[in-house]
Amino acid sequence: MKKILIFAAALLTLSSCQSLKEEFQPVWGGYDNPEEEVPVTMNATHTIGELAAMYETGNPWTIDQNIVISGIVSTTDRYGNFYKSFYIQDETGGMEIKLGKNGLYNDYLPGQRVYVSCRDLELGMYGYKSGSGNGMVQIGFHDPSETYETSYLESSMLIDTHVFKGEIEGEVEPVVVEAADLPGSNDIQGLESCPYLGKLVTIKNLWYSWYDSKYKDLNEAFALLYLDSNQDKKASKNRIFISGENTGITTWAMSEEKMDEYLTSGIWDNVNIGNANDYNYGTVGDYRDKINPVNGQTYYGIERAPASVSQYFSTEQEGKGTCVQIRTSGYCRFADREIDPAILNGEKSINITGILTLYQGKIQVTVNNITDITVNE
């Protein structure tokens, strides 16, 4: 009897092991390889320029037509200077596609053709300011908060049913543009207005700083800081404009650590808090070295956060010519890279390759990587 029970237990154990082996077969035996992704081919119904021309200023449009655009990816978020979006371009211009994902460079490769089925997506503009000029038309989703004219396509389902990957056709060759080719403040993407907006371009011989003849100011750098970014970002009492001449900013942008270094150095202590014509909230220096009444510790009343910076350049020396702002994110890998002193003091010019855009009628260029900025010896 005892031998029979032992044999039965052994048989049960063997059976259980066999069941476990079958249950965990993928772990022990290896998973099946994923299916190879097959590039899509679609017919575009509109060029990027034609779609951009359908936008009416101040009136974002939830697209209710079967519109398909197609273009080649010209940007990458690998280096952090583009965020949850990429640009595509065709012969008529370029457009930003707002996808709410990081690491897009893994899925949408520079040089890859992409098709966008636009029905139910939102056509809007980012960066328009009445009296100053246009921003850039972009494709995204409806923003329920109506803070912006477009929001991100957050869900995979939305992305997969609207954005389709085609063949890799070769990386975009930047177009060399002269000062005369640069857009005006009210231009918009498209052949009839400016075919270079939203496209990868190269601009040569740019000189640091730009003189604003309207306001009689020399501009070198610009950054917007907040006392608390969780509060109203448009409220004067919450905004600090670091701008003009002698800002002390010598890096392309500012990480959180670099921003703290600049702030605590005292170089901005005399900068007013508020918007233009509304500087009634003290200075940056007023918010340094405060004492917390609860624990007695010193604190600073200005938020430490990575800060994007616009560096001002001109198509001519001594701040003359057309202004071109180089826009760099505080989150990018090269945010804290020091600008060559020979550039800052006007001894050397630069060549730049990046996406040509407008913001409030001002020309901006956003590079993919620091290697897109070269110094002329």
Secondary structure, 3 states (H helix, E strand, C coil): CHHHHHHHHHHHHHHHHHHHHHHCHHHHHCCCCCCCCCCCCCCCCCCHHHHHHCCECCECEECCCCCEEEEEECCCCCCCCCCCEEEEEECCEEEEEEECCCCHHHCCCCCEEEEEECCCCEEEEECCECCCECCEEEEEECCCCCCCCCECECCHHHHHCCEEEEEECCCCCCEECCHHHCCCCCCCEECCCECCCCCEEEEEEEEECEEECCCCEEECEEEEEECCCCCCCCCHHHEEEECCCCCCCCECCECHHHHHHHHHHCCCCCCEECECCECCCCEHHHHCCEECCCCCCEECCCCCCCECEEEEEECCCCCCCCEEEEEECCCCCCCCCECCHHHHCCCCCEEEEEEEEEECCEEEEECCCHHHEEECC
